[in-house]
Amino acid sequence: MNGKVIGTGPYRATKLWNETIKLFRGGLPLRRHWANFRSYDCSFTGAEAVDYLHDLLRRNYNFGPEVTRYQTLQLLRKFLKAHVIEDIKGRHGTEDFEDNGHLYRFPPLSPLKSFPTKPLFRDCGDLPRLIRWDDYEELPQRENIAPLKSSVMTSDLWNKRHSVAIGDVNECKLIRRKEITTKQVDHIWKSMTAEHLQRVLGLNSLDGVLNPTHVNGKHIVHNVFSVNKTGIVVLENKAEDMPYWVVSAMKCLANWPNGNGSKQPAYPGFERDVLKTVADYFQRLKEPLLTYHLYEVFVNILSLQQQQEVATEALQLSTLLLPPPQQKTPPASPAAHGAGVPESPPAPPQ
């Protein structure tokens, strides 16, 4: 149950994810359960899974006894989203894991993730190139071509060259250009953003780093164009906006202790209480800020890139992939980066 110790280094999150799944799948007792007058072999209840995984994480060297039952429940919800487990009807992804007698099972396919690989030799010619607005096409220089002979402009030659005006050639017809649909625009933004990210990371492909099915072109277009003067994404549905008290608390932490003035209490431990309140809000969300599907994109970028400038540019590109409500979160607060994700269990590679 202890498993092997995963040290620091590249792909630590993915290694922890795979190691935890191996121990969980290999040790969880499976038996026959009854539900709605029907039996299900090789199944387990939600409560049994929480009990076993909680004990496993507390005994594991990579996590320790500080892991709470609530964090274990959050990890099992990620397992369900990532199709590590499924309910007895084969559903996963949209349902929420329940800590009760609801029945679950393991899918036949392996949920383990492979590690992204970088090319041995980086050839800039193999990487996709972004189209620039100032690009232009230069006509190739034609060599070894004999110069044209000068000719006298006769009336017959003039008539041939100006036959359009005379009427010998059929009249030209205007062809209406085909309109570009919104779906095509979204696809262009999606493909260009993925190619740019691949180019920045220096990879032959984004396999193991980003799943194209999890990228929504509409989110990219909205995050690029629907911003205010301060660069914050503006939401179309105000009901998805973050509560004002959460934003105010995060700004207070971002500026602490400067800019506090006399508006906030100054008792010892005040900032820790504010941080705990903000963290509790994010931990109770149905989905982390980086979303279940895109979380590992950010983890893989930090694992692949050791250069700060390259990693910063890649992370900036990845934020364009997030749904607009996640973009609304102010990035200055430390709670905005870590809240919503269990502190000890590994983050799922999506």
N, C-alpha and C positions, 0 to 999 in steps of 0.2 A: 504493500500500500504506500510505502514511502516513496518508491520510484527513484529515479535518478535526479541528481541536483543539476539544474539548468543555470549555468553561470551567465555573467554579463557578456555582451557581444551582439553581433548582428543576428537578426531574426529571433531574438529571445522570446518575444510575444508569441510568435508562431510555434516555437519549440514548446513553450509552456502549454499552448493550446493543444497541440498534438499529444503531449505527454499526459495531460489531464484526461483527454478523451480515451486514450488507451487504457488508463487505470480505471476509468469509470465504466467503459464497455466491458472490460475484462473481469471486473469484480462485482458489479451490481447483480444481486440474485434475481433471476427471472423465474416466474412460475405461472400457473394457470389462474386467471381471474375471471369472475363472472360479472356481467353488466347487461342489464335489459334482457334477462333470461337467455343469455348467450355466453359461451366460454371463449376466452382468448388466451392461447398458449404463448409462452415466452414474452410476457408483458410485466409491467410494474406500475404502481400507482405514483402519483405526483409526490405524496408524502414520503413514500419509500425512497424515491430518488433524492429528495432533499435530505432525508436522514443519512443516507449512505454517502452522498457527495460532501455533505458538511463534515462528517467524521473523516472522510478521505483528505479533504483540504487541511483540516486542523492537524492531521498527523504527517502531512507532507512537508518536507524540508523547504520547499520553494514558497510555501505560504505561511504556515504556522498556526498556533492556537488562537490568533487574533481574528480569524475569519468568522464572521457572524452568519447566522442563519439567513438573514435578509440578503447578504451578499451572495450566498449560495443560491438562493432563489433567483436573483438577478442573472447569475451565470447560467442556470438552467433555462431561463427565458431566452438567453442568447443561443443556447444549444438548440432550442426549438426553432428559432428564427433561421439558424444556419443549417437546419435539417440534420443535426447530429442525432436528434430524436424526433419522433412524430407521434401523434395520437393514434389510437387503434384504428381509426378510419383513414389513416394516411395523410392527414392534414398537417401542415406546418407553415411557418412564415407569417401568417396573419393572426393566428390564434395566440392567446397568452397562456403561459404555463401556470398551472394552478397547484398550490400546495394542499392537496386534498386527495380524495379517492379516485380522481379522474385517471383513466388508464392510458398508458403510453407504451411505446415499443421502439426498438432500434431499427432503422432502415437497412436494407441489404447492402446499399452502396457505402463505401468507405468515406467518412467525412473528413479525413486528414487532408491537410493542405501541403502543397509543395512549396519550396522556397524559390523566389524569383532569382534568375541568373543574369549576370552581366556578360557581355561578349568578351572573349579573350583579347581581341584586338579591336579597338574602336576605330571604325572607318567612317569618317564624316560623310562620305559619299553614299553610304547605305542608309543614313538617317533621313526621314522625311523633312522637307524644307517648307517652312511656312511661307505663304504668299504675302508679300509686302505691298502696301498701297502704292509705293513709289516704283514698283517693278515695271519694267518695260521690256519689250522684245526687240533685240537688236537683229537686224537682217544680216545673214551670213555674208562674209566677204567672198565674192566669187573671183577666183584667180584664173589666169591663163585663158582669158576670153578675149578674142580679137575685138578691137574697137569697131563700132558700127561705121559703115561707110556713109559719108555725107551724100545726100541725094537732093536733087532739085525738086522743089514742091510744084508738081504739075497739077493741072485741074483734076485729072483722074485720081491721083493720089490724095488730093484734098477731099474729093468726094468720098473715097473709101474711108478716110480717117474721120470724116464728119457725117457718116451715113446715119447716125442716130438723129441728128438734127434735120437731115433731109427727109427721113421717114422710111429708109430702106430696111431698118431693123425694127423688130417689134417693140412696142413701148414697154418699159420696165414696170413691174408691178411691186408695190410695197407689200412685204410680208409681215404680219403682226407677230411680234416677239412673244413667246410663251411666257406667261406669268409664273413666277416662282412662288410656290405655295408655302404656307407657314411651316408645314411639316418638313419641307426640304430645307428651309432656313435653319430649323432646329437641328436637322441632321448634319448640316454643314458646320454649325458651331460645335456640335458634339465631336465630330471627326477631327476638326482642326485643333480643338482643345486636347484631345487624346494624343494626337501626333506631336503637339508642342510639348506635352508632358513626357512623352517617350524620348523626344529629342533632348530635353533638359536632363533627364536621368541617364542618357547614354545607353539605352537598352535596344536590343534588336526587336523586342516586342514587349507588350505590357502583360503578358501571360504571367499569372502569379502575383501581379501587383494590382491590377484593376480589371474588374469584370465589366465589359461594355454594356451588358444588360442592365447594370445598376446605374447607368448614366442617363440622365434625362436632359435632352437638349433645351427644353423649355426652362428648366432651372438655370441653366447657364445664361440664356438670353436675358432672363429676368434679373439675375445677379449682376449682369454687365450694365444694363441700361436703366433699371429701376433703382437708382440710388439718389440720396439727397446730397446737399452741398458738403456734408462732412464725410461722405463715402459710405454711409450706412444704408443697407438695403431697405427699401420701402415695401411694406407688405400690402397686397391688395385687400386681403381680409384682415381687418383690424382685430377680429376676435382671436387670431393666432398670435397677436403681439404679446410680448412678455409683460407681466404685471409691473406697474410702476414701482412698487416697493422693492421688487427684486433688482431692477435697474439701478434704483437709488442706492441700495445696499452694496451692489457691486462697484459703483462709482466711489462710494465711501472707502471700500477696501483698496481700490486702485490708487487712491490719493492718500492713503493712511501712512504716516500720521499728519502729512502736510495737507493743508486745506480743510482741516476739520473745523477750525474756528470754535464757536460756542454753540453750534446748532446740535452737536451730538454729545452724548455722555462721554466722560473721560475716565471712567473707572477702570482699574486694571482688568485685563481680559476682555474688554469690550469688543475688540476686533475679532477675537476668537469666537465670541458668541454670534457676531454678524456672519462670519464665515460658515459656522455650523448651520445657521438658518438658511443661507443661500444654498449650501450643499444639500440640505434636506429637501429643498424645493426641486433641485435637479435630479436627485436620486429617486424621486417619486414620479418622474416623467415616464411615460410608456416606452420612450426610446431615448438613448443618449444623444447629446448634441451632434456628435459626428456620425450618427445613425449606425445601425447594425451592419449595413451593407458596405459603408465607406470607411469604417473605422480603421481597417487594416491598411488602407491606402496610405494614410498618414503614418502609421507605424512602419510600413515598408520603406517609405521615403526616408524616414529618420535612420533606418537600418542600412539602407543602400548608400546614402550620401554622408560623407564625413566633412565635406566642405560646407561651411555655413551659408555662403552665398547661393550655391546650387540648391541646397535643401530649402532655403527660404523661398526661392523662385518656384520650386516644385510644390511647396505647401501652399503658396498663394494661388497657383493654378488649381490645386485640389479643392480649395475652398469654393471655387466656382461651381463645383459639382454638387454642393450641399443644397438641400431644399431651402427656399427663402426664409422660412421661420427660423431655421438654425443659423442663418446668416445674420439675423437681427441681434444676436447676443453680442454685447460689447466684449472685445477680446482682451481688454486690459486687466480684467480681474482674474486672479488665480483660480477662483472657483469655476470660471467659465471653461477652463481647460480640463479640469479633472473631474468635475461634478458629473453625476449621471452614469459613471462607470465604476464598478466595484473596485475598491482599492487593492485587494489582494488577488482575487481570481484573475486569470489572463483575459485579455481582450480578444474577441473572436476575429480571425482573419476572414473578412468578407470578400 
